[in-house]
Amino acid sequence: GKMFMFTALSLFDQLSDAFPAAADAIGANMMLVVRSHPRFLRGQPVYLRLVVSKLLEVFQEPTASAQVMACRTLLALAHGATEEFLYQDPDEAGGGDGAGWRAPAMLDTLLDSIADLTATLLPGPTAMFYE
């Protein structure tokens, strides 16, 4: 289960770096896998951040279909791994005091850069992003 997901994400990342011409197809496959199984990224902030980072790169693509796919995938992740978007594990935040969850993290990052993120999105994907 989880090991397959992490292996697939690592492989997609390596393939897109090794074969830039096929990056769109590789990215589409990565988004399909992630959108279909967002629960595998729960409790895995490093992989979740990697996936979200890749999705935000797709926001820069000039094609509406790529932007829509990235927005749908981001929505699926936000719904399937809600706590990971809202809160950050104390060990990851550097607190490490074991006192439970810390202040919002990934959501804060997205909100802080919302103008930059939506600047290149077409109108349809922009409305979907604001969902």
Salt bridges, closest charged atoms under 4 A:
ASP13 OD1 - LYS54 NZ 2.94
GLU92 OE2 - ARG49 NE 2.79
